[in-house]
Amino acid sequence: MSPFLESTSLSGTFSTLQINGTFVKSVTARGALLMFILRNATLLLSAVALVPSAVTAQITVTEAPPVVATIKIDASRPASYRIPRTIFGSFLEPIGNSTYNGLWAEIIVNPSFEENLWDTSHVAAMVREEPGLSRASALGLPLPWEPIDASQGNRYEPHWGGAPNSWRSLEVIGVPGRETGVKQKVYLPVHRVLRFEGSLFARHLQGSPRLTIEIRRHDSKEVLANTNVSVTDAGWSKYSFGLELAAGTLHRLEPADFAILVNGDGRIDLDNVQLFPADAINGLDPDEVRMAREMHTPLVRFGGNFTSGYHWKDGIGPEDKRLSMLNIAWGIPEYNTFGTGELLNFCKLIGAEPQIAVNLGSGTPQEAAQWVKYVNEQLTKTGLHWELGNELWGTWNLGWPTLEQLPDRTREFSEAIRAVDPGAKLIATGQDPDVYEQWNAAQLTNPPRTFDYLSTHFVVTTDATLARNPSADFLALATFALPVELGRRLHKMQDQINETSSFARKAHIAFTEWLYVAHRNDAPRFTNMAGAIGAAGFFNMMIKNADIVPVSDMTGIMEFAGIWKERSQVYAAPAYYIFKMYAGADAVTPVTVESHSGSYAVHRGVSRLPEIADVAYLDVVAAKNDTGDALTLFVVNRHLSRDFETEIELRGFSAAETAKVESLHSDSLYDENTAADPNNVTPSESSAKITSGHIHYVFPRESVTVLTLKKR
């Protein structure tokens, strides 16, 4: 992922972003994590053509919308290519709360009491959010642990070396007759489960061997659940425990404190404290697994900026022995408890294959080949998609190659991987659609079969425009037009490949990251309805260009445009529902579509692609299924104010009397889903009557609609 963001948080409470190299801080986790998604904005309605203003010089209606729009579908004229399932790939990276405190259901942050797991900007943010952490740090406690009673002063001693996990353990020295221990603010999914199971490593040093483990009301001595553990072994031993809350004692989104107390004069050394909801699926959050499975994604890309510093062997073997360390790409903890095995298990649970990016930064060809061999052995299959690095053109990636180094480095990794898996589908690092020429030309100097695809990314800031002080409507229309110009650029990228004899018609494009981000709240971004419309336009563009771009991964399956977890409440961005509507459709072969709804052009728009001509207000694609007994229409209404009355004419398909309709729209383009209101923007279902091969339908303004027709 491009360095538009630098994010993470303490249990999802705060994030700091880096946008184009500039740090932007936010007071809340959602605010900050949404900020790095900030950037895409506003639609201009057709009224823009009628009201003279500065905006008319930037959005021009090139064909006025008719009173009644028309769509003609000819199912007897199919395209020469199929829609590969792989255009509905997704993207997972350990950033923010995507994996840890997200998909990985572990509730405790920094379970092994380590230091240096966050960069300074995150530490500053955490202390600003929870000022008590500053005092805790002065007592020798690692973030985000706090003392049960700060007035007791120094009762905690970190020990370096000899810990059962990672580098440090923490000795707690009891005060007779008083409570002494550590606590951590947590959020528990009590709306779903009341039992929690945990474990810790401990060794008895002196005095009472009893540990008391509790869930307390936040910043209170009120105990909601507790249990005792007797630590009798002078050496390190692992102890398991369970905690169960009574129904109603803790409310959804209400914080609690997880606490560990020594008793009397006890001195006990602690390490690797873990706590999971009892319904976790091999460590995975069941809500996130279910929602991911419902996306019907065939690929999960495991890559991003962390790739260039990730060594896969750190994430295999017994979880208790995996080392916690700094994720240097994002300045957040990497516990390595979500490693290769956990990724493969997640993919299996949701019916997807992994698409893994190997480390071309600090890694070696041998390391990459060993990873390929390991995964193939675990899955007992070969020929998976493997990505040769991530955004190697970006100086934010560890060990980035120069343009002169690039071809050889790509070739060396390719040869090592081909030696263990000749059928591997290799994706070499390409450049973005607006700046690809020189970088891709260097990659194309490689020998034939060095790669099967060149990657491209488009993480675009939608409120960064050439126009000064753009209106929200201008940002929306400019953003909604981006997929149109992207499609044109992709053809130019493929032309460059085809002009190289070694790769002509043998290599294609893999769109392995795409996302709308914005700073402004009134701009299209991945968390709002406008971003969902942009996502639908992207999918329509991908369907139209799937013959040259057969692989695409939306950012992301967790967070960004996908599934979020905030304060233990799992919910989805509006774009998640767009993904489901498209990926879940039984649509395989595109058919001919002719539509007339008017069009507009963009001048001085989003700075990455500021000039875009001939953008239809209704963006329509249609496709049949394999057996030819179902026809699906995907319709995006880009208009900001017009509910399009439309006549749809069907040819070459004898449809039943009723079509199923699923539509996503909202009162405002900037409506979002949140933990407090997780279902604010969700699809609605209805039906449309079909009479003599015609459908009369009104497409709501600023909406996405999928119509499914069955054969009579």
Residue pairs with C-beta under 8 A, 6 or more apart in sequence:
1 93
1 95
1 304
1 305
1 390
1 391
1 457
1 459
1 513
1 515
1 555
2 391
2 394
2 396
2 457
2 459
2 513
3 18
3 19
3 20
3 21
3 305
3 394
3 396
4 17
4 18
4 19
4 20
4 36
4 39
4 459
4 461
4 517
5 17
5 18
5 19
5 33
5 35
5 36
5 37
5 95
5 517
6 16
6 17
6 18
6 23
6 36
6 121
6 330
6 331
7 15
7 16
7 17
7 32
7 33
7 36
7 95
7 96
7 330
7 332
8 15
8 16
8 95
8 96
8 97
8 118
8 122
8 327
8 330
8 331
8 332
8 333
9 15
9 29
9 32
9 33
9 96
9 97
9 101
9 122
9 125
9 126
9 332
10 109
10 126
10 129
10 130
10 143
10 144
11 101
11 109
11 144
11 185
11 186
11 187
12 29
12 33
12 96
12 97
12 101
12 102
12 187
12 565
12 566
12 567
13 28
13 29
13 126
13 129
13 130
14 26
14 27
14 28
14 29
14 32
14 122
14 125
14 126
14 128
14 129
15 26
15 29
15 31
15 32
15 33
15 35
15 36
15 96
15 125
16 23
16 24
16 25
16 26
16 32
16 121
16 122
16 125
16 331
17 23
17 24
17 25
17 26
17 32
17 33
17 35
17 36
18 24
18 36
19 35
19 36
19 38
19 461
19 517
19 519
20 461
23 121
24 32
24 35
24 36
24 519
25 32
25 121
25 125
26 32
26 33
26 34
26 35
27 128
27 129
29 97
29 566
30 566
30 674
30 675
32 125
33 96
33 97
33 559
34 525
34 527
35 519
36 517
37 515
37 516
37 517
37 518
37 525
37 526
37 527
37 531
37 560
38 461
38 463
38 517
38 518
38 519
38 520
38 523
38 525
39 460
39 461
39 462
39 463
39 464
39 516
39 517
39 518
39 519
39 520
39 523
39 524
39 525
40 460
40 461
40 462
40 463
40 475
40 479
40 516
40 517
40 518
40 523
40 524
40 525
40 530
40 531
40 534
40 606
41 462
41 463
41 470
41 472
41 474
41 475
41 476
41 478
41 479
41 518
41 520
41 522
41 523
41 524
41 525
41 530
42 470
42 471
42 472
42 473
42 474
42 475
42 476
42 477
42 478
42 479
42 522
42 523
42 524
42 530
42 640
42 669
43 473
43 475
43 476
43 477
43 479
43 480
43 530
43 638
43 639
43 640
43 669
43 702
44 55
44 59
44 471
44 473
44 474
44 476
44 477
44 600
44 640
45 473
45 639
45 640
45 641
45 642
45 701
46 61
46 64
46 65
46 598
46 617
46 639
46 641
46 642
47 641
48 55
48 56
48 59
48 61
48 473
48 477
49 56
49 60
49 61
49 64
55 471
55 473
55 474
57 603
57 604
58 467
58 470
58 474
58 478
58 602
58 603
58 604
58 605
59 473
59 474
59 477
59 478
59 600
59 601
59 602
59 603
60 600
60 601
60 603
61 598
61 599
61 600
62 599
62 600
62 601
62 613
62 614
63 598
63 599
64 598
65 597
65 598
65 617
65 639
65 642
65 644
66 596
66 597
66 598
67 645
68 645
68 646
68 647
69 595
69 596
69 597
69 598
69 617
69 618
69 644
69 645
69 646
69 647
69 699
70 595
70 596
70 597
70 646
70 647
70 648
70 649
71 593
71 594
71 595
71 618
71 620
71 633
71 635
71 646
71 647
71 648
71 649
72 593
72 594
72 595
72 648
72 649
72 651
73 591
73 592
73 593
73 622
73 631
73 633
73 648
73 649
73 650
73 651
73 653
74 591
74 592
74 593
74 594
74 651
74 652
75 591
75 622
75 624
75 628
75 631
75 650
75 651
75 652
75 653
76 591
76 651
76 652
76 653
77 591
77 592
77 652
78 589
78 590
78 591
78 592
78 624
79 547
79 589
79 590
79 591
79 592
80 547
81 546
81 547
81 590
82 546
82 588
82 589
83 543
83 546
83 587
83 588
83 589
83 590
83 623
84 546
84 550
84 551
85 298
85 583
86 298
86 299
86 385
86 550
86 551
86 552
87 539
87 542
87 543
87 546
87 549
87 550
87 551
87 552
88 295
88 296
88 297
88 298
88 299
88 539
88 552
88 554
88 579
88 582
88 583
89 297
89 298
89 299
89 300
89 301
89 355
89 512
89 551
89 552
89 553
89 554
90 292
90 295
90 297
90 299
90 300
90 301
90 352
90 553
90 554
90 556
90 557
90 562
90 579
91 300
91 301
91 303
91 304
91 512
91 513
91 553
91 554
91 555
91 556
91 557
91 560
92 98
92 99
92 103
92 300
92 301
92 302
92 343
92 556
92 557
92 558
93 99
93 302
93 303
93 304
93 305
93 306
93 556
94 100
94 304
94 306
94 327
94 330
94 332
94 334
94 338
95 304
95 305
95 306
95 327
95 329
95 330
95 332
95 559
96 102
96 330
96 332
96 559
97 558
97 559
97 564
97 565
97 566
98 556
98 558
98 559
98 560
99 338
99 558
100 106
100 109
100 332
100 333
100 335
100 337
100 338
101 107
101 109
101 565
102 285
102 288
102 558
102 559
102 564
102 565
103 284
103 285
103 288
103 289
103 338
103 346
103 558
104 283
104 284
104 285
104 337
104 338
104 342
105 276
105 277
105 280
105 283
105 284
105 285
105 286
106 274
106 275
106 276
106 283
106 335
106 337
107 186
107 187
107 188
107 196
107 258
107 275
107 276
107 277
107 568
108 184
108 186
108 198
108 258
108 273
108 274
108 275
109 144
109 184
109 333
110 117
110 142
110 143
110 144
110 145
110 324
110 333
111 165
111 272
111 273
111 274
111 324
111 335
112 163
112 165
112 166
112 167
112 168
112 169
112 271
112 272
112 273
112 324
113 142
113 145
113 158
113 168
113 169
113 170
113 270
113 271
114 142
114 166
114 167
114 168
114 324
114 333
115 142
115 158
115 167
115 168
116 326
117 142
117 143
117 324
117 325
117 326
117 332
117 333
118 126
118 143
118 326
118 331
118 332
118 333
119 326
119 331
119 332
121 331
122 331
122 332
123 143
126 133
126 143
126 144
127 133
127 134
127 137
130 144
130 185
132 146
132 150
133 143
133 144
133 146
135 146
135 147
135 150
136 143
136 145
136 146
136 147
136 150
137 143
139 147
139 150
139 153
139 154
139 155
139 156
140 154
140 156
140 157
140 158
140 170
141 147
141 156
141 170
141 182
142 158
142 168
142 170
144 184
144 185
145 170
145 182
145 183
145 184
146 182
146 183
146 184
146 185
147 155
147 156
147 181
147 182
147 183
148 179
148 180
148 181
148 182
148 183
148 259
148 261
149 178
149 179
149 180
152 175
152 178
152 180
155 172
155 173
155 174
155 175
155 180
156 170
156 171
156 172
156 173
156 182
157 170
157 171
157 173
158 168
158 169
158 170
158 171
159 168
159 169
159 170
159 171
159 269
160 167
160 168
161 167
162 169
163 169
163 201
163 236
163 271
163 272
164 201
164 236
164 238
164 271
164 272
164 320
164 321
165 201
165 271
165 272
165 320
165 321
165 322
165 323
165 324
166 272
166 323
166 324
166 325
167 323
167 324
168 271
169 201
169 269
169 270
169 271
170 182
170 269
170 270
170 271
171 205
171 267
171 268
171 269
171 270
172 180
172 181
172 182
172 260
172 262
172 266
172 267
172 268
172 269
172 270
173 180
173 262
173 267
174 180
174 207
174 208
174 262
174 263
174 264
174 265
174 266
174 267
176 264
176 265
177 264
179 261
180 261
180 262
181 212
181 259
181 260
181 261
181 262
182 259
182 260
182 270
183 216
183 257
183 258
183 259
183 260
184 257
184 258
184 259
185 218
185 255
185 256
185 257
186 215
186 255
186 256
186 257
186 258
186 275
187 253
187 254
187 255
187 256
187 567
187 568
188 196
188 215
188 245
188 250
188 256
188 277
188 568
189 277
189 287
189 568
189 569
189 570
190 245
190 250
190 251
190 252
190 254
190 568
191 252
191 569
192 277
192 279
192 286
192 287
193 277
193 278
193 279
194 244
194 245
194 246
194 247
195 242
195 243
195 244
195 245
195 277
195 278
196 215
196 225
196 242
196 243
196 244
196 245
196 275
196 276
196 277
196 278
197 240
197 241
197 242
197 243
197 275
197 276
197 277
197 278
198 213
198 240
198 241
198 242
198 243
198 273
198 274
198 275
198 276
199 238
199 239
199 240
199 241
199 272
199 273
199 274
200 213
200 229
200 238
200 239
200 241
200 260
200 270
200 271
200 272
200 273
200 274
201 236
201 237
201 238
201 239
201 270
201 271
201 272
201 320
202 211
202 229
202 231
202 236
202 237
202 239
202 268
202 269
202 270
202 271
203 231
203 233
203 234
203 235
203 236
203 237
203 268
203 269
204 231
204 232
204 233
204 234
204 266
204 268
205 234
205 267
205 268
205 269
206 265
206 266
206 267
207 262
207 264
207 265
207 266
207 267
208 262
208 263
208 264
208 265
208 266
209 230
209 231
209 232
209 266
209 268
210 228
210 229
210 230
210 231
210 262
210 263
210 264
210 266
211 228
211 229
211 230
211 231
211 239
211 260
211 261
211 262
211 263
211 266
211 268
212 226
212 227
212 228
212 229
212 259
212 260
212 261
212 263
213 226
213 227
213 228
213 229
213 241
213 243
213 258
213 259
213 260
213 261
214 223
214 224
214 225
214 226
214 243
214 257
214 258
214 259
214 260
214 261
215 223
215 224
215 225
215 226
215 243
215 245
215 250
215 256
215 257
215 258
215 259
216 222
216 223
216 224
216 256
216 257
216 258
216 259
217 224
217 250
217 256
217 257
218 254
218 255
218 256
218 257
219 257
220 257
224 245
224 246
224 249
224 250
224 256
225 243
225 244
225 245
225 246
226 243
227 241
227 242
227 243
229 239
229 241
231 237
231 239
231 268
236 269
236 271
238 320
242 278
243 275
250 256
252 568
252 569
253 567
253 568
253 569
253 675
253 676
255 567
258 275
260 270
260 273
262 268
272 320
276 283
277 285
277 286
279 286
280 286
281 289
281 349
282 342
282 345
283 319
283 337
283 338
283 342
284 342
284 345
284 346
284 349
285 565
285 570
287 565
287 570
288 558
288 563
288 565
288 570
289 346
289 349
289 350
291 563
291 570
291 572
291 576
292 346
292 349
292 350
292 557
292 558
292 562
292 563
293 349
293 350
293 351
294 580
294 584
295 350
295 557
295 562
295 576
295 579
295 580
295 583
295 584
296 351
296 580
296 583
296 584
297 350
297 352
297 557
297 579
297 583
298 351
298 352
298 353
299 352
299 353
299 354
299 355
299 385
299 551
299 553
300 343
300 346
300 347
300 350
300 352
300 353
300 354
300 355
300 557
301 355
301 356
301 357
301 387
301 512
301 513
301 553
302 343
302 354
302 355
302 356
302 357
303 355
303 356
303 357
303 387
303 390
303 512
304 329
304 357
304 390
304 513
305 329
305 330
305 390
305 391
305 394
305 396
305 397
306 327
306 329
306 330
306 334
307 357
307 358
307 359
307 360
307 361
307 387
307 389
307 390
307 397
308 329
308 359
308 360
308 361
308 362
308 363
308 389
308 390
308 392
308 397
308 398
308 399
308 400
309 327
309 328
309 329
309 359
309 361
309 362
309 398
309 399
310 334
310 359
310 363
311 359
311 362
311 363
311 367
312 339
312 340
312 359
312 367
312 371
312 374
313 367
314 322
314 323
314 325
314 334
314 336
314 339
315 322
315 336
315 337
315 338
315 339
315 340
315 341
315 342
316 339
316 340
316 341
316 374
319 337
322 335
322 336
322 337
322 339
323 336
324 333
324 334
324 335
324 336
325 333
325 334
325 336
326 332
326 333
326 334
327 333
327 334
328 398
329 396
329 397
329 398
340 371
340 374
340 375
340 378
341 378
343 354
343 356
344 354
344 375
344 378
344 379
347 353
347 354
353 384
353 385
354 375
354 384
355 384
355 385
355 386
355 387
355 427
355 512
355 551
355 553
356 371
356 375
356 384
356 385
356 386
356 387
357 386
357 387
357 388
357 389
357 390
358 367
358 368
358 371
358 372
358 386
358 387
358 388
358 389
358 413
358 417
359 367
359 368
359 389
360 368
360 388
360 389
360 392
360 399
360 401
360 409
360 410
360 413
360 429
361 389
361 392
361 397
361 398
361 399
361 400
362 398
362 399
365 412
365 413
365 415
365 416
365 417
366 416
368 386
368 413
368 416
368 417
369 416
369 417
369 419
369 420
372 384
372 386
372 417
372 420
372 421
372 424
373 420
373 421
375 384
376 382
376 384
376 420
376 421
382 421
382 423
382 424
383 421
383 423
383 424
383 425
384 421
384 424
384 425
385 424
385 425
385 427
385 510
385 551
386 417
386 424
386 425
386 426
386 427
387 426
387 427
387 429
387 455
387 510
387 512
388 410
388 413
388 414
388 426
388 427
388 428
388 429
388 451
389 397
389 409
389 410
389 413
389 428
389 429
390 397
390 429
391 397
391 429
391 457
392 400
392 401
392 406
392 409
392 429
393 400
393 429
393 431
393 439
394 400
401 409
403 438
403 439
403 442
406 429
406 439
406 442
406 443
407 442
407 443
407 445
407 446
410 428
410 429
410 443
410 446
410 450
410 451
411 446
411 447
411 450
414 426
414 428
414 446
414 449
414 450
414 451
417 424
417 426
418 424
418 426
418 449
425 452
425 453
426 450
426 451
426 452
426 453
427 451
427 452
427 453
427 454
427 455
427 510
427 512
427 551
428 443
428 446
428 450
428 451
428 453
428 454
428 455
429 443
429 454
429 455
430 436
430 439
430 440
430 443
430 454
430 455
430 456
430 493
430 509
431 437
431 438
431 439
431 440
431 456
432 456
432 457
432 458
432 608
433 456
433 458
433 486
433 489
433 490
433 493
434 489
434 608
434 609
436 456
436 493
436 496
437 496
440 454
440 493
440 496
440 497
441 496
443 451
443 454
444 496
444 497
444 500
444 502
444 503
446 502
447 502
448 502
448 503
448 506
449 506
451 507
452 506
452 507
452 508
453 507
453 508
453 509
453 510
453 551
454 493
454 497
454 507
454 508
454 509
454 510
455 509
455 510
455 511
455 512
456 490
456 493
456 509
456 510
456 511
456 512
457 511
457 512
457 513
457 514
458 482
458 486
458 511
458 513
458 514
458 515
458 608
459 513
459 514
459 515
459 517
459 555
460 482
460 515
460 516
460 517
460 606
460 608
460 609
461 517
461 518
461 519
461 606
461 607
461 608
462 475
462 478
462 479
462 482
462 516
462 517
462 518
462 523
462 524
462 525
462 534
462 606
463 470
463 475
463 518
463 519
463 520
463 523
464 606
464 607
464 608
465 474
465 475
465 478
465 604
465 605
465 606
465 607
465 610
466 604
466 605
466 607
466 610
467 474
467 604
467 605
470 478
472 520
472 522
472 523
472 669
473 640
474 605
475 518
475 520
475 522
475 523
475 524
475 606
476 523
476 524
476 530
476 640
476 669
476 702
477 600
477 602
477 615
477 638
477 640
478 602
478 605
478 606
478 612
479 516
479 523
479 524
479 530
479 534
479 606
480 524
480 533
480 534
480 537
480 615
480 636
480 638
481 600
481 602
481 605
481 612
481 615
481 638
482 534
482 537
482 606
482 608
482 609
482 612
483 534
483 537
483 538
483 540
483 541
483 619
484 537
484 541
484 612
484 614
484 615
485 609
485 611
485 612
486 538
486 541
486 609
487 541
487 544
487 545
489 609
490 509
490 511
490 545
490 548
490 549
491 545
491 548
493 509
494 508
494 509
494 548
497 503
497 504
497 507
497 508
497 509
498 504
498 505
508 548
508 549
508 550
508 551
509 548
509 549
509 551
510 549
510 550
510 551
510 552
510 553
511 542
511 549
511 551
511 552
511 553
512 551
512 552
512 553
513 553
513 555
514 538
514 552
514 553
514 554
514 555
515 526
515 554
515 555
515 556
515 560
515 561
516 524
516 525
516 526
516 531
516 534
516 535
516 561
517 525
517 526
518 524
518 525
521 670
522 669
522 670
523 530
524 530
524 531
524 533
524 534
524 669
525 531
526 535
526 555
526 560
526 561
526 573
526 575
527 561
527 573
527 574
527 672
527 673
528 573
528 574
528 669
528 670
528 671
528 672
529 574
529 664
529 665
529 666
529 668
529 669
529 670
529 671
529 672
529 681
529 702
530 669
530 670
530 702
531 561
531 573
531 574
531 575
532 573
532 574
532 575
532 577
532 578
532 664
532 681
532 704
533 636
533 638
533 669
533 702
533 703
533 704
534 575
535 554
535 561
535 575
535 578
535 579
536 578
536 581
536 582
536 619
536 634
536 636
536 664
536 704
537 619
537 636
537 638
538 554
539 578
539 579
539 582
539 634
540 619
540 620
540 621
540 634
540 636
542 549
542 552
543 587
543 590
543 621
543 623
543 634
544 590
544 621
546 590
554 561
554 562
554 575
554 579
555 561
556 562
557 563
558 564
558 565
560 573
561 573
561 575
561 576
561 579
562 572
562 573
562 575
562 576
562 579
563 570
563 571
563 572
563 573
563 576
564 570
564 571
564 572
564 573
564 673
564 675
565 571
566 674
566 675
567 675
569 675
569 678
570 678
571 673
571 674
571 675
571 678
571 679
572 673
572 678
573 672
573 673
574 664
574 666
574 671
574 672
574 673
574 681
577 664
577 681
577 682
577 683
578 664
578 704
581 634
581 662
581 664
581 683
581 704
581 706
582 634
582 706
585 623
585 632
585 634
585 706
585 708
586 625
586 630
586 632
586 708
587 623
587 624
587 625
587 630
587 632
587 634
588 623
588 624
588 625
588 626
589 623
589 624
589 626
590 621
590 622
590 623
591 622
591 623
591 624
591 631
591 652
593 620
593 621
593 622
595 616
595 618
595 620
597 616
597 617
597 618
597 644
597 646
598 616
598 617
599 614
599 615
599 616
599 617
600 615
600 617
601 612
601 613
601 614
601 615
602 610
602 611
602 612
602 613
602 615
603 610
603 611
604 610
604 611
605 611
605 612
615 638
616 638
617 637
617 638
617 639
617 642
617 644
618 635
618 636
618 637
618 638
618 639
618 644
618 646
618 699
619 635
619 636
619 638
620 633
620 634
620 635
620 636
621 633
621 634
622 631
622 632
622 633
622 634
623 631
623 632
624 630
624 631
624 632
624 653
625 631
625 632
628 711
629 710
629 711
630 708
630 709
630 710
630 711
631 650
631 653
631 655
631 708
631 709
631 711
632 706
632 707
632 708
632 709
633 648
633 705
633 706
633 707
633 709
634 704
634 705
634 706
635 699
635 704
635 705
635 706
635 707
636 703
636 704
637 643
637 644
637 699
637 700
637 701
637 702
637 703
637 704
637 705
638 702
639 701
639 702
640 669
640 701
640 702
641 701
642 701
643 698
643 699
643 700
643 701
644 698
644 699
644 701
645 696
645 698
646 696
646 697
646 698
646 699
647 694
647 695
647 696
648 694
648 695
648 696
648 697
649 693
649 694
650 690
650 693
650 694
650 695
650 709
651 693
653 709
653 711
654 693
654 711
654 712
655 690
655 693
655 709
655 710
655 711
655 712
656 690
656 709
656 710
656 711
656 712
657 689
657 690
657 691
657 712
658 687
658 688
658 689
658 690
659 687
659 688
659 689
659 690
659 695
659 707
659 708
659 709
660 685
660 687
660 707
660 708
661 685
661 686
661 687
661 688
661 697
661 705
661 706
661 707
661 708
662 683
662 684
662 685
662 705
662 706
662 708
663 683
663 684
663 685
663 686
663 700
663 703
663 704
663 705
663 706
664 681
664 682
664 683
664 684
664 703
664 704
664 705
665 700
665 701
665 702
665 703
665 704
666 680
666 681
666 702
669 702
671 680
671 681
672 680
672 681
673 679
673 680
673 681
673 682
674 680
688 695
688 697
688 707
689 695
689 696
690 709
695 707
697 707
699 705
